Amino acid sequence: MTLKNSTSASSNRITELFGTDVPVVLGPFGGVSSVELTAAVSDGGGLGSYGLYGYGADAIRNTAAELKKATAKPFALNLWIPTGDETTSLPQPDFDHYVGTLKTYFDELGLPLPLMPDRYLPDYDEQVEATLEAGPAVVSFVFGVPAPELVEAAQGRGIVVVGTATTVAEAVALEAGGVDAVVASGMESGGHRVSFLKPAEESLIGTFALVPQVVDAIGIPVIAAGGIADRRGYAAARALGADAVQVGSAFLATRESAAVPAYRAILHSPAARETVLTRALSGRLARGIPNRIIAELSEAKLVAGGLSEAGIAPFPVQNWLTGRFRPQAAARGNTELMSLWAGQATPLIRHDSAADVLSELLAGGSAL
């Protein structure tokens, strides 16, 4: 059911583009997206999003089918574009070395050490094909500009294409690449920093500095992301020229998300007041709530003097390796061995249902 405060006054070029009632987008989560939450946001008038990181073609088709059963409203599917610096294979001795640095965590959870896989990620072209076949209203991308032929194929099927930028230059590149809208993702955002023109460390621009610059630099709609969890963030982003807001952590903390109860409890706790940027869990820079595994791997890095010497594998190897034990840690409620991705506005979270988060955000419209 669409929220009562989803009025025509909320309509703008983003809602017209997406076919939604209100200019709110659910941030796509890699690993903790859920059909229930995606459908709840879409049914509430916003654009629900589902992250497809690590999904093969069959899983994408099945997920899209589940989403279409759960909601008749528009939703988005999200893909990670290969940057070219991914490690696709390793010599066996190097793999064994990286496994060895994580052995204590496998032992603690009573899990066997993993064997080297044939591949660490599904084939991107197969992901794209399955996503286009699924026919979502929107397909969004992170870590780059989608190929021209992909953009053309999606738009030819009536699918809206959205790119994600962490700098003005990236936003300009995305517009030149033909996307229909750009998410301006500030450094406050939880999860992975999705920079692609420069290293993530050189692309740490705050949301409320980034958004107006992107609005001035491009002509297509802009979606503000990062540091937005309540009506004040919504109002501020819209006042700075954003056509919509994208919200992650506030929705991740709701009961409809796939985050386990212990994770959601952390998001609602004083522990969420501190977040760090780390490569420890995936090999790529990401923002999350610090815990024991981040501290221990970061300490090892400082002692050894470098990532490779510390035993932190490159992406996606490190993400795959820690992904062999993180789900078991989550199932046991062991937040010390999980990835607790969260943004800097997490302490502002007050609600535990998607409908209430939407209502809170949209209350910011009265300030505009």
N, C-alpha and C positions, 0 to 999 in steps of 0.2 A: 504493500500500500504506500502511495506517495505521501510524504509528510504534509501536514496541514499548512506549514509555512512555505511550501513549494509553490509559490505564486508566479504569475506571469512576470512580475517585477524581477524575478531571478533570471529570466531568459536573457541570453546574450549570444554572441557569435560562437561561444563554446557549446552551449546547450543546443544551439541549432545545428552545429557541426556533429555533435555526438548523438543527438536525438534524445537528450536527457531533460529532466525538469529543473535541476539545480546544478550550479557550477562547482561541484565537489567530486573529486576523483579519489578512489581508493588506491593508495600506493601498492604496487605489486610486490609480493614477498617471495623471495627465493627460498623454497623449502617449507614455509609455513603459510602458504596461501590455502584457503579453504573455499569450497564451493558455497558453503553456507554464508560466509561473510561476503563473498563477491556478490551473491544473489541478494543479500540483505541490503547492501549499498545501492545496487541497481534498482531494487524494488522500492527503495526509499527516495528515488528520484535522481541519485547521483550515478556516476560511472564506476561500477565494480570492476576490479582488475585482478587478474590471476597470473602469477609469475610462473614461467615454464622452465626455469633453470634446471638442467639435468633431466628434462623429460624427453623421452624418445618419441618417435612419430605416433606409435600406437597409444601411448599415454596421453599425448596431446589430443588425439581424436576422442578418446574416452572421456577426458576431462571436459572438452568442449560439449560433448553430448550431455554430460551430467549438468553442466551449466545451463544448457538450453532447456532441460527438464525443470531446473530449479527456478528459472526466471524467464519471462518473456521480454524483459527489458534489455537495452543495450549493455554489453560488457566488453572489456578489453582483455586481450592476451598479450603477455610481455615476453620478449626474447632478448637474450644477450648476444650482441654481435661479436664475433671473434676479432680480437685486436691485432693478431699476428704475433704476439709475444707469449702465447700460451705454450706450455711445454707438453708436447703430445706423446713423447716417449722418453724413457730413461734407461741407462744401463742398469743391469740387475744390481751391481754393487752400490750404486747411488740410491736406488729404491730401498735396498736393505738398510742403508745408513739412515734415511729419513724415517723409515719404520722404527728403527731402533731408538730414535730420539723421542718417540711417542709410546714406547713399549710400556712405560709405567702406567699410562692411562688405560691401555687395553687390559693390563694385569689387574688394575684396580676394579675394573668392571667385569672381570672374569671372561674376557673375550679373546679369541685366538688372533694372532697377528695376521693381517691380510696378505694375500698373494698379489703379485703385480697383475693388474688387469690388462686386457687387450687395448682398452681406451679409457680415458678419464671423463670424457664428455660425449654426448650423442652427436651425430653428424648435424651440423648447422643447416645445411641445405635441406636435409630431410625434415628438420624442425620447421623450416619456413614453408615447405610444401604442405605439411600437415596443418599448419596454422592457417594458411590461405584456404585450404579445402574446408576447414572448420567454419570459416566465414563469420568471425566475430564482427561486431560493429566497428571495433577499433583494434589495431595492433600497434603496440608501443615497443620502442627499442631503447636499449642502453648500451653504452660503450662504443658509440660510433654513429656514422651516417649510413643508413641502409642503402644497398646498391640501387642504382636508378631503375634497373629492370624489376627489382622487387617492389619498389614504390609504385611503379607503373602497373604491375600485376595486381597489387593490392587495391589501388584506387580503381582499376578497371573492374574489380569485383564489388565495388561500392564500399570497401573497407577504408576507414579513416586511418592515416598513418601519423604517429606521434613519435618524436625523437626527444632525447634528454640531453641537456647541456649543463655544464658546471661553470662555463665562462661565456662571455659575450661572443668570442670568436667561434666557439662551438655552436652557439645558437645561429650565428650567421651561416656557418657551414651547413647546418641542418636545413635552414630555409632554402639555401642554394641547391640542396639535394632533393627538394620537392616535397618535404613532409608538410602535413596540414597544420600542425601545432607543435609547440616546443614546451617541454617541462623545464623550467629554470630551477635546478636543484642546488640549493645552498649548502654550505659546509655543515650546517646544523643537522642535516638529514641523517637518519639512522641507516645502518647497513652499508653496502659498498659505495665508495666514491666512484662515480661512473665516468670520470674524465677520460678523454681520448686524444686530444691534440697535444697536451702536455702532461707530464706526470701529475698524479693526484696531489702530491705535496705542493705543487706549484699552481694548483687550481682551487685553492681553499677560499672561496669568496662567500661571504655571508648572504643569506637569502635576501635580506632587505637592502643590500647594496647591489646584488645581482639583478633582481627583478626589474627595477626601473631602467637599468642600463639595457637589458635585453628588450624590454618594451620599446625603448627608443631606437634600437638597432634593427629590429625586424618588423615586418608587416603582418605576420600571421599571429594567431592567438597564442598567448603565453599562459602557462599554468605554473603557479608558484608552489615550490615544495621545500620543506625544511623549516623547522621551528614553528610550525602551525599545529596547534592542538585544541584551540578554543575560539570563541567568537572574536576575541581581540586580534588573534593572528589572521583570521579570515578577513576581518575589516581592514587590517593594515595591508595585507597583500593586495586586496582589491583596490584600495586607495592608491597604491603604488602603480596601478595599471594592469595587474594580472586579471585575465579573463576568468580564471578559476583557481582553485587551490587543490593540491594533492596532499593527502594526509596519510601517514603510515602508522606511527607508533600509537596514536590514540585509538585507531581501529584494531591494531594488533593486540591491544589490551582488553578487547571485548570478548565476551563468552562465545561469540560466533567464529572467532579466529581459530587457526589450527595450533596456536601456541599452547603448550601444556599448562596446567594450572600453576605450577611453580614459576614458570616464566611470566605469566600474567601477574602473579603476585609481586614479583620483582618490579615489574613496570609500574605498579601502584604503590611501591614502597619508597622510603627515603634513599635507598641504594641507587635509584634512577637519577638522582641529582648529579651523579658523576658519570661521564662517558669518556671513552678514549678512542683514538684512531689506532688501529693495529693491523698488522699482516699475519699475526700469529695463527689464526684459525683457518685462513684460506689462501694465504700467499698474496692477496691483494688488500689494499687499504680499505678498512671498513670501520664504522663507528658503532660502538656497543658499550654496554655496562661492564666494567672490569670485574674479573673473577680470577680464580686461582690459576687456571690454565694460561690465561693471558699473561698474568704476572710471572709465572714460571718460565714461559717461553721467551718473554721479553727480557727477563733477567739473564737467561742463557745467551741471548743476542748481545747484551751489553758486555758480558764476560768474554765472549768469543770475539767480539769486534766486527761481526758481520752476519748477514742473514744466512749465507751458505755455510759458514763455519758453525753457526748456532744450530744448524740442522733443520731450519724452516724451509721446507720445499717450495719450489716456485708454484704459481697458479697454473693449472687447476689441481696439481698433484697434492698440495697441502690440503686443499678443500676436500678432495676425495678421501685422503687418509683420515683426517679428523671426522669426516662424514661416516666412517666405519664405526665410530664409537659415540658420536654425539647423540644419535637417536636413542641409543640405549640409556645414555645419561639422562636424556629428557624423559624417557619412559619411567625412570626411577625418581624423577624430580631432583636430580643432582645438578643444580645450577652452576656448580663450580667447573663442570666439564662440558658446558654447553656454549653455543654462540648466543649471546644475549643482545642482539642488535637492537638499538634504540637511538632515537634522536634527542637533541638537547632540550626539546620542549616536553619531554616525557613527564617531568614533575607537575605539569599543568593538567594531566589527565584526571578526570573526575568521574567518568562514566564507564559502565561495563556492558553496554549494549550498543550495537551499530546505530540503531534508531536514535538513541540519546546523543551519541556523538554527532550525528548529522544535525539534529535539532540545535545542539550547542553551537556548532559552526555557523549555521544559517542565521542564528540570532545576531550574528555580527552584521548582517545586512542592514539592520536598523540604524547602524552608525554611519552608513554611507550616504 
